[in-house]
Amino acid sequence: MAFINKSLRRKVLVAVVGGVFLFFALTGIICTKSIRSLLLKEKYNTIKAISGKSISQLSSSLSRTESLLNTERTSLERIHQYPRSARRTIVIDKLKDLLENNSELLSIWADWEKEAVDSLDSKMLNTPGATASGKFCATLYRKDNLIEAANYNSDDDEEGEYYTIPKSTRQIYVSAPYFENYEGEKNYLIITMSLPIIVKNEVIGVVGADLNISQINQQIIEQLKEEDGRFFIVGSDQKLNIYDNEEEIGQEAPKVLLKDNDNKELVDAIQSKTSGFYDFIDKNGKEYIAYLTPTTILQKGEVSILLIPGNFVTTSNLKIFIITLALLLTIGLLIFYLLIAYILRKIIEPVNKVNNALKELGEGNYAQVTKVDIKTGDELEAMATSFNNLYTSIEEVVGFTKAIGTGNLSATLKSKGEGDILGNSLIVMRDNLVRSEEEERQRKLVDERQSWTEKGLSLFAQELRQDYEDTNTLYSNVIKLIVNYIEANQGALYLVKEDDDKKKCFEMVACIAWSRIKMQKKTFLLEEGLLGACYFEKAPIELTEIPEDYIEISSGLGGSRPRMLMLTPLIHNEEVVGMIEVASFKLFDTYTKTYLKRISESFASSITSIKINARTNELLAISKIQAEEMQAQEEEMRQNIEELHATQEEMRRKASYAERYQNAIHQNFITLVVDSNMVVLDLNDKAKAVLGHDTTSIIGKPLTEHVHEDDWQTLHSDFSVAQNNGVVSSKLTLIGHNKQPKRIQTTLIPDNEQNGNIAFIAYTLN
């Protein structure tokens, strides 16, 4: 075959010469056959046809029954689409219609799993189609040309192999032929077929039917009357399944067929399932030609036997021989013609496929072209493979260019080598586009950063142009602007000043998000810490490893050290006049550092000007105040005497008003007085009512015993403020003797005349 497959010319040569040789060889062999052999073959073919017809008739009846059951099963698998109360009636109606329209069926039935149809088994006892337990088992059968429903008893819940086998295997079940008595009627030879009903991959029942084999057997007997033939089937268990004498169905085939030593060859062939023609003599001594065929009509391992009388095969005559020979020659010529036509078609069709595909590609109709599938193992297949490689290359190029066209510059294309001009050019184009895109992205990034820096400087300059009466407000707004603009988390502004000893130091003049401990220390020596290092180096300091005790960024939920700390000196005329300190959870990039450096240069000169202006304004204000004070002293002396009398009268009026005001507060608000250790000294009735204790159990005890522990920190913090002569308001939760919390709004008022006592004035909140 390898020699033939490598050349079209050899293929044609071998096919033509071989075809002619085969034709004449067959013709010579056939012509040498005897007329008897020709006739025997013809008769044997006739016998095979008759056997096949009998088998087909029985098989078609079984196939039709299987098809009907498949259709019915599909219908029953959709039974849950119907209302629950109507499902049993619908099942019975469907079975009845099927039985009425198919006369070869004696019975049809549908047995369901418990609660599978409508979940009403327990409510359907003693109803049509219900067993003793209520399980739905609808069975219809023929009786006197009428269709009736079967009645059930307590044993009907038992399941036979007609139910258990299809349920477990989920395959069709076909029984061996057997006899069945229907309600006192005569015995019928039947075959039971059943299929599982499957819903959601679960077997919920079985539908089956009983097929009348007696009727089919009689039809086969009638058809064989003309040839005086007989037909029977032997199962894999060597028992007769189909026989023209139904009384012997189910008996062992060797016992029925053997007669002395006659028919032994046929019996052996039945047991070995060897197809062929055999001699057979019945019990009356009549001779038959038996044709045995292995088949699977009812079950696997069956054989069918057709018996035709021996005189069916007669002697031949010359006319039959001539007709046969002419027919064979005609067939030979036709085969030769078809062989040549077939070979030419096999050659031309692949060529046309490739030619048409190339034509479409040449005309630009790429969408109309597909790969050609040619598996001949010769030059045609090589041509098709080359075309398919070309098609694949074009397809890859088209996909690559489409991806590039949509902006997908990550698309890849594999070069076929140095000679792949188109592919290499596209790859170079893609690389150039990628490079151009990256350059454009970098340019935009630089422009954006530059724009960001200029915008920040513009906002800073705008802030400096604001007319602030207080420089502290200016400083606070500036540091707030810087921290927010660079997206930092903390910031502070330090200015260089002289302390009382005329020594230079740093003073924190503004901060944002600084901790209370950090804010308490506002002055720092020039030689102290990072500020001092930055001052003497006159260069920015950047830290990414922050000391644990230096700084912490905190909120109500907790705190953490920053990732980046930067100090930038404010230098004017080679002199450090201040310092900007910022801290952040993120690292500063180069543009942010540049922005801080440019801000410091501008801000340093502004601070110098602000200091000069502030000092000038301070001196002018002092001079003006001194002049005004001298002028006002005389007038004040005159007014003092007049006002003294008015003041005494006003003091008496205010004392009376204060007494009434205090009584009103005492009657309507909660009042408590504690000493400097927060021990309760006194309380009014309102406080007693809220706390729910008597006076002796409260006075002399710490106030914290009656405040919820979650508010202790707030209480101590506000108490410290009040001790420093501050008035502070806060919300606290008081705990009464019944442990019920009371939320109050309280104001802490210091009483310096009472040795540091603090008064709490409060009211309850809803």
Phi, psi and omega in degrees: 000327178297323178297320182285318188292343186273356184211131175294320181299317179295323179300311181297317181298310181296321182294313183292308181297316180295322180295315180296316180299315180297320181299309183290326178297314178297320180298317180296318181295316181295320182295333181281347180291148179284157179298326180295320179297321179297316182291320178300317180298318180297316181292321179297322176297321178297317179298318178300319180296318179297316178299316180297324179295318179294316178297317182297321181297313179294318181295321181294325177297316178294318180296321180295318178297318178298319179297318178298317180294323177298316179297316181294321179298316179301319179294318182289333178292346176256017184296332182288357175283343183267160177303143185302318185292341185258357189295318183294320178295320180296319179299314181297319180296319179297316180295321181295317178300318181294320181290323180294327186267003182223097188291336182285350178270129177270330184205151174218144186208160176219109178260132186246151172295161180299134178061016186279331186277304186217009181058030182240022184304316184292340181263354186250023178299141177063028174249161181305129177084006181252138176278186182297332179268000181092354178299136186275116178224089183277125180225127178237142180216164180270139174207118182055045179063015176243161180251123182236161178261144182283146174265150185244155174232189186294343181270356187286354176281348179289144184247125177271182182293336175300337180257315187289324183293308178295332178293318183280321183270342184059028178237168178292145177246129177233121181276164170287153179302140178209166181263142182222139177256124181258101173050051177083355178283180180291161178288138176245142171275115187229163171234131179263129175238139179213150181229145177284144173263116187242126176230125180054045176064025178229131179284118181250359179173183180222134175247136183211171181212154175253118183264132182282096180286331178302318180295317180292320179299319179294323178296319179295319179299319180295320182292333182269001181297323182298320179269000184057040184262168179225150183221134175208162183234133177249128181282176180295340177271012178066023176254152179285119176266321176232131181205145183292337173257098188295342179294336182263002177294135181096350179275163179294128183299317179301323181293325182280321190270330183288137176223103188055237178262359179288154174068009180295322180298319178294317180297318177297320179295324177297316182292325180268354179058047180263117182289147176154185180258137182220158176274143180218137177236122180281181184293344177267002178087007180280136183267139180227158166261121182258127176250117184256133180224122171296138182210170176224079180267306180263310183216165178292149177084014179276161168226144175251142180233125174252127179254122177239135180306145183298332181282003178293327179270112183253171178291156183267176175220170187295324183298317180296320180299313182297316180298317180297316181296316179299319180296318180294320178297318178299316179297321179298315178298319180296319178297317179300316180297313182296325180296313178296316180298319181297316181296316180297320180295321179294336178275316187285319185301312178299321179297316179297321179302309181294319181298315180295319180296318178295324178297316179297319178296319180296328180272001176086009181271065184296324182294338182273356187257139172229169177294147178263140183249102180231118181239076181248345179075014182231203182299330179295317178293322177297319178297316180296321179297318178298317179296317181296324176296319177297316180298317179297319179297315179297319180298318179295319180295318180297314179298321180294314181294324177296317179297316178297321180296329179272003177095005179275085183281358176273000179297148183240151176220126182274124179286143179275355181137185181296332181278354180279079186297313182296311182298315180295322179296319179294322179295317177298318178301315179298317180297321178296320179295319178297317180295318179296320180295319180293319178296319179295321179295318179295320179297317179296322180295317178297316179298318181295318179295318179296317178297321179297317180296314181296322178296318179297318178295323179295317178296322179295315179297321179297322180293321180293333181281351179294147182266092180260133175284334182246123180292333179297324177295319178299313181299317180297317180292325180294311182293327177294318179298315182296312182298315182292322186289322179269004177060042174273181182246335179217156177198155179209152178239126179244139175240146178278128180217172177257135179275191184295336179266016179064024176260142180285144178206170175266136174240127175284114183258346178198147177206163178218131178064027180274148179287160182296321180296319180294324183285336182295331178260108186257345181239145182220141177291153181297331182272005189269123168059210184292327178300316179295319179298317180292325181295313184282329178280338181055038180215151180298149176241129179241130178234133173247349174245098188273132175301146185297326185263013184271304187206151177214136175265120187231162175215186180296338183265350181149187181216163180201154177287145178287163177271339186219133174230131182224131175246127181239120181285146174261107188247127176229122181054049177064015180238132179281120181253351181184186183209138173251127179239126178229147178227146184210155174283346180245158178281141179278137176274179184298322183292323178294319178296320178297318179300314180297322180295316180291324176298316182297323180296316181288320185288330181299313179293325180294320180296319178301315179295320180297318180298316181297313180297320181295319180294318178298312180297325180295316180294318178298320181294319180297316180298317181294319181295318181298319179295317181292325181294318179297324182286328186271345185297318180297316180295326180292321180298321180290321183283338185298319182294317180294321183286336181298316179294317180295326181292319179299318179294320180293324179295320178296319180294317180293325179296319178295318179294320181294323179296315178295321180296320180292321178297321179295318178296318183296327182278330190247348182237159174282124179233137176223149175233126178236156178273189185293343177263010177067030174268134184290126178258325183202155175203156181265180183296326179300318180294320178299320182295322181289317183280338176071026180236163172275172187297322185292333181274358181245311183294136182087358179253152177297141179296333183297339178293340182248010178245138180299140186299334179294339183257005181299316182299316178298318181299310182296321180297312181292327180295321178297319178297316181295324179295336177268032177064031177252148175257124186225145178245145178201171177252129179231162177243114178270146180247118179278181181293337177269013178065012178276124181284144175235119180274125183234154169256117187235153175237127180262123183236123179283150177234094186292338182281350183247043174057043175082018178290151180237132177259135176253120175244123189214165172218151184282148177256147177289000000 
